[in-house]
Amino acid sequence: MTRIHTFIDHHADTRPDAPALRDSEGLSLDWAAYRAASAEAAALLAERGVGAGDRIMVVAENCAAVPACVFAASRLGAIVVPVNARMTGAELAKIAAHCTPRATVYTASVSRDAASHAAAAGATEVLTRFGRIMVGTDPTVAAGDAEGVAVLLYTTGTTGAPKGVMLTHDNLAFAGKASSTLRAMTPADRIYGALPLTHVFGLASMTVAGAVSGAEVQLESRFDPARLLKALRDGATVLPAVPQMHALLMKHTAERGIASLDDTSLRYVSSGAAPLDPAWKRKAEAFYGLPLQNGYGMTESTAGVSATTNAIGDPDISVGPPLPGCEIRINSPDGSGVGEIETRGPHVMKGYYREPEKTHEVLSDDGWLATGDLGRIDDAGRLHVVGRVKELIIRSGFNVYPPEVEAALNDHPEVVQSAVIGRERDGNEDVLAFVEATGAGIDPAALGAFVADALSAYKRPSAIFVVDSLPAAATGKILKHKLLDTFAEQISAHDAQHDPKGH
């Protein structure tokens, strides 16, 4: 096992003065300073009793303190638990009760939410070379025995208690190398990092990938299209993002009369967390002047499972073939070719922390991880994700896959993004669509007519709700389990006006 901090040490030894990390607070570290920052964080935590097997919770928004603590934990043989500062106090308390951290670090200098949580916890302020942080400790906590584990990442989950995904040093090293190879990253690159480091993609495919390749990482505490535009004009070369980020950037530039960004240093752009549709992909590629790559992964697979390496203009909207070293198969009991995606390889988690029964539910004895996602593999060996197992809508006996309906809606030029769910009614399921649009004038009836040619009758939405914004995690991933509650009033008003059996 190679601990992940050794990647930092390698560059500090061989190219100490090269740029390594910068953040939105104006902090800029070369590799020597990056190593010193993680060593300082390790010493600070060790003084507070943190040792091998202990958990260090980091309540954060993106800044240099987060990777400093990640690599500090590696130096100590401890386990870092990054959690988003925008969570509520009750949500943080659930995670803390489960992972029992010896120490908790709050990135107070960049996050009002983190500072508020720190104040509520009675944490102490500490000034470091990587920013102002707040630290709290619990000397009564016992050390753990999760051998080889580097990180615990808690999944969003739709119901119930949060689950801590155990990712090992080997998991993260594999993911960082795979991501670096996929993007052909070199020390000349700069990765733009607005995706949160408290999520597996930001942690593995930005932070660790940067450490593996020697590329500089530019962190943003919160996404802002104006800051992204400036970064792309100032030398950022790699942009991993989610569809909403791309849409907001295109809107921002259009308002300023900028039609494309083919004059920047950007050389690699990807979109994740949501399916692509052909029209949107073509629009994005014309805007960037680059191929828009796509991929598939989850927390339990250390981000990457598959990814594309397409040329610009390629109509492929799959999530690509499996990454080298990863296996994929489809569990399709009915023989249709569509079924649950399963994957195996060095990217698969060790298991759920302190949850052997839940681990056994998704991880077989021979290493296959059941993802909970529905997919199919085409004749070229590329994976297509068609929905979640639990999100499959069965309407009048027919299967409706939400991504297919969402793709049809997203083809409309005024639609930024959409989310489709099923709702049980009178022994059947309604197809409900929630749409975020660029303008307030979009008409649900007109949008329904727009998708009618693309969708069979049973796939067409029973109701379309145009909303200001969709509930989303910090990563941009739409939280579908919150849609019914978030828009309960609109749904009730629609039900009152329409016969629920009249579709």
HELIX and SHEET records of a PDB file:
HELIX    1   1 HIS A    5  THR A   14  1                                  10    
HELIX    2   2 TRP A   31  GLU A   47  1                                  17    
HELIX    3   3 ALA A   65  LEU A   76  1                                  12    
HELIX    4   4 GLY A   89  CYS A   99  1                                  11    
HELIX    5   5 ARG A  112  ALA A  121  1                                  10    
HELIX    6   6 HIS A  169  LEU A  182  1                                  14    
HELIX    7   7 VAL A  200  VAL A  200  1                                   1    
HELIX    8   8 PHE A  201  VAL A  208  3                                   8    
HELIX    9   9 ALA A  209  SER A  213  1                                   5    
HELIX   10  10 PRO A  225  ARG A  233  1                                   9    
HELIX   11  11 PRO A  243  ALA A  254  1                                  12    
HELIX   12  12 PRO A  278  TYR A  288  1                                  11    
HELIX   13  13 THR A  299  SER A  301  5                                   3    
HELIX   14  14 PRO A  356  VAL A  362  1                                   7    
HELIX   15  15 VAL A  389  GLU A  391  5                                   3    
HELIX   16  16 PRO A  402  ASN A  410  1                                   9    
HELIX   17  17 PRO A  444  ALA A  452  1                                   9    
HELIX   18  18 ALA A  457  LYS A  459  5                                   3    
HELIX   19  19 LYS A  480  LYS A  482  5                                   3    
HELIX   20  20 LEU A  483  THR A  486  1                                   4    
HELIX   21  21 ALA A  488  GLN A  497  1                                  10    
SHEET    1   A 4 SER A  28  ASP A  30  0                                        
SHEET    2   A 4 PRO A  19  ARG A  22 -1                                        
SHEET    3   A 4 GLU A 216  LEU A 219  1                                        
SHEET    4   A 4 ARG A 190  GLY A 193  1                                        
SHEET    1   B 5 ILE A  79  ASN A  84  0                                        
SHEET    2   B 5 ARG A  55  ALA A  60  1                                        
SHEET    3   B 5 ALA A 103  TYR A 106  1                                        
SHEET    4   B 5 GLY A 131  THR A 137 -1                                        
SHEET    5   B 5 THR A 124  THR A 128 -1                                        
SHEET    1   C 3 VAL A 149  TYR A 154  0                                        
SHEET    2   C 3 GLY A 164  THR A 168 -1                                        
SHEET    3   C 3 GLY A 351  TYR A 352 -1                                        
SHEET    1   D 4 VAL A 238  ALA A 241  0                                        
SHEET    2   D 4 TYR A 268  SER A 271  1                                        
SHEET    3   D 4 LEU A 292  MET A 298  1                                        
SHEET    4   D 4 ALA A 303  ALA A 307 -1                                        
SHEET    1   E 4 GLU A 327  ASN A 331  0                                        
SHEET    2   E 4 GLY A 339  ARG A 344 -1                                        
SHEET    3   E 4 LEU A 369  ILE A 377 -1                                        
SHEET    4   E 4 LEU A 383  ARG A 388 -1                                        
SHEET    1   F 2 ILE A 393  ARG A 395  0                                        
SHEET    2   F 2 PHE A 398  VAL A 400 -1                                        
SHEET    1   G 3 VAL A 415  ARG A 425  0                                        
SHEET    2   G 3 ASN A 428  ALA A 437 -1                                        
SHEET    3   G 3 ALA A 463  VAL A 467  1                                        
END                                                                             
